[in-house]
Amino acid sequence: MNTVLQQQIDELNLEIAHLKEALAVAEKNVVNLVARSEFTAALLTVLIANGTLSREDAITFVKMAPVEIPGYSENVEQARKFLLQVLSYPDKFE
């Protein structure tokens, strides 16, 4: 095999390895964020269930919370809407 072709193959293999590493880091970050979100929702549920936080206060906070992730405004608002639906579910905390 010619050395130029082999060099190109080696460079592509190296690039693939770097992309796989970056993907693994991104996946770990996503899992971390999902887990933190789940813990936060669970904590809100417990605080509301034991009377430490009123459902109305939690709803107001979620509506007004300044969460901004550049380039992901639609996703942030979808998450906000979902959490508001969960908090507004009538029998969730009884």
C-alpha positions in Angstrom: 0.0 0.0 0.0 1.3 3.4 -0.8 2.6 5.5 2.1 0.4 8.5 1.3 -2.7 6.4 1.4 -1.6 4.7 4.6 -0.9 8.1 6.2 -4.5 9.3 5.2 -6.0 6.1 6.7 -4.0 6.7 10.0 -5.1 10.3 10.2 -8.7 9.2 9.7 -8.4 6.5 12.3 -7.0 9.1 14.7 -9.8 11.5 14.0 -12.4 8.7 14.6 -10.7 7.9 17.9 -11.0 11.6 18.9 -14.6 11.8 17.9 -15.4 8.7 19.9 -13.7 10.2 23.0 -15.7 13.5 22.5 -18.9 11.5 22.2 -18.2 9.6 25.4 -17.6 12.9 27.2 -20.8 14.3 25.8 -22.8 11.2 26.8 -21.5 11.4 30.4 -22.5 15.1 30.5 -26.0 14.3 29.4 -26.3 11.5 31.9 -25.1 13.9 34.6 -27.6 16.6 33.7 -30.5 14.1 33.5 -29.6 12.7 36.9 -29.4 16.1 38.4 -32.7 17.0 36.9 -34.3 13.8 38.4 -32.8 14.6 41.8 -34.2 18.1 41.7 -37.6 17.0 40.7 -37.6 14.4 43.4 -36.5 17.0 46.0 -39.2 19.3 44.9 -41.7 16.5 45.3 -40.6 15.7 48.8 -40.5 19.4 49.9 -44.1 19.9 48.6 -45.3 16.6 50.1 -44.0 17.4 53.5 -45.3 21.0 53.4 -42.0 22.7 53.4 -42.7 24.3 50.0 -46.1 25.1 48.6 -47.0 23.8 45.2 -47.9 27.3 44.2 -44.5 28.7 45.2 -42.8 25.9 43.3 -44.9 26.6 40.2 -44.2 30.3 40.4 -40.5 29.6 40.8 -40.3 27.3 37.8 -42.3 29.8 35.7 -39.9 32.6 36.6 -36.6 30.8 36.9 -34.0 32.4 34.5 -32.7 29.3 32.8 -30.8 30.2 29.6 -28.8 27.8 27.5 -27.7 29.5 24.3 -29.0 27.7 21.3 -31.4 25.6 23.3 -34.2 27.9 24.3 -36.9 25.7 22.8 -35.5 22.7 24.8 -35.4 24.7 28.0 -39.0 25.8 27.6 -40.1 22.2 26.9 -38.4 21.1 30.1 -40.0 24.0 32.0 -43.4 23.1 30.5 -43.0 19.5 31.5 -42.0 20.3 35.1 -45.0 22.7 35.4 -47.3 19.9 34.2 -45.8 17.6 36.8 -46.2 20.2 39.6 -49.7 21.0 38.5 -50.9 17.4 38.6 -53.6 17.5 41.3 -53.0 14.3 43.2 -49.2 14.1 42.8 -48.5 15.2 46.4 -51.5 13.9 48.3 
